[in-house]
Amino acid sequence: MKITQIKTYLFNVEVGPVRLDAKTQQPISSAFKTWLFLKLETDAGISGWGEGSGEWLSPIVRTTIHEWEELLVGSDPLDVTALCDDITDRLPWKGGPVFATAIAAINMALYDLAGKALKVPVYRLLGGRRRNRIKIYHGGINFDSVERARSEARASVAAGARGLKGNPLELRTWPMDHRELEHCRKIVEAVRNEVGPDIELMLDTHGSPTPALSIAFAQMVAPYHPLFLEEPCKVGSVEALKEIATKSPVPIATGEKLFSFREFNEVIDARACAFLQPDLSHCFGLDNYLAIARLADDAQMLMAPHNAGGPIHFAALLQGDAAIPNFLIQEVSGEWFRRFGEYIDHDFSLKDGYVELPDRPGLGIDVKEEHIAKLPYDRRMAFRQYRHADGSWKGW
């Protein structure tokens, strides 16, 4: 069996109205995301699908994949790891989000192809499943007001969510905004009181606060028992992250902006967090994801993978999550989960906060190719603006 052709589909997916900073009136969210699907076709009539959605990076990732077409066409897709390594071996640059995302999409598609050819789910190729269902969180915490936070949390739980996540501290006006700290503390308290002790709460600050602010916030919300505080400082300083992890009474989670095995190794060796959050679409794919999980397992650290992608990415995550021993919980947007059927045919079923592991060959999905081929890519995502009251940068 040989790869005969590669195809990519780049399109916009509406996700809702733009959120504006109440004080600056600048956008802090996008009205849509840009998804990138990859299809590998073979002379055996079997195709494999992967996803390289990187929001603003998706167009660049698409170009990169097509630049590697001569390295893919004519190759045996069953040589999954060897083929991905062959591409990266030829590149003098070994990391970064563009290469990592392009390789991840190829790696997913190759595993999908191999699973279909061998008539087994991908988790069989990864060593076998260690669980029959995947624990997820898919509800939201709104930090605009206490009333709205209570209402939306109540609605999410009523709709089946057993884990809620929100983004505190985004509306701060300067690096040590104590009014914003207290505002967000009140919302976490209100949500905990609303949903009770059995619903997991997760707080994601998107890597924008200073260590001092994150430590102060963690101390304030610790009585409400959040599962973790995610990305409490800018990526880049393992020492800063370790300081927060040491001083925070709330477990720290991070990893969505890391790509290579070496970067995760540094965080694990320093014990700079409790939970690792690699993004399968950005960390070179399933092979590297499993390698990171094994390293974390040796250090007795758990995995809570990041997910801001589409349905192919989610399908691949389920396969990887099933195969690792140290899985904790999986992120997915409840709104996107409900819409996955627009883009793929799948057997995902949600019950009591878990998704049952599909047992169809490959990634367990079929892409609705005729439909996605008609979807538009007619505009570029607008860049967000995270700024303090004085105009200085505060985000990401």
Secondary structure, 3 states (H helix, E strand, C coil): CCEEEEEEEEEEEECCCCCECCCCCCECCCCEEEEEEEEEEECCCCEEEEECCCHHHHHHHHHHHHHCHHHHCCCCCCCHHHHHHHHHHCCCCCCCHHHHHHHHHHHHHHHHHHHHHHCCEHHHHCCCCCCCEEEEECEEECCCCHHHHHHHHHHHHHCCCCEEEECCCCCCCCCCCHHHHHHHHHHHHHHHHHHCCCCEEEEECCCCCCHHHHHHHHHHHHHHCCCEEECCCCCCCHHHHHHHHHHCCCCEEECCCCCCHHHHHHHHHHCCCCEECCECCCCCCHHHHHHHHHHHHHCCCEECCECCCCHHHHHHHHHHHHHCCCECCEECCHHHHHHHHHCEECCCCEECCEEECCCCCECCCEECHHHHCCCCCCCCCCCCCCECCCCCECCC
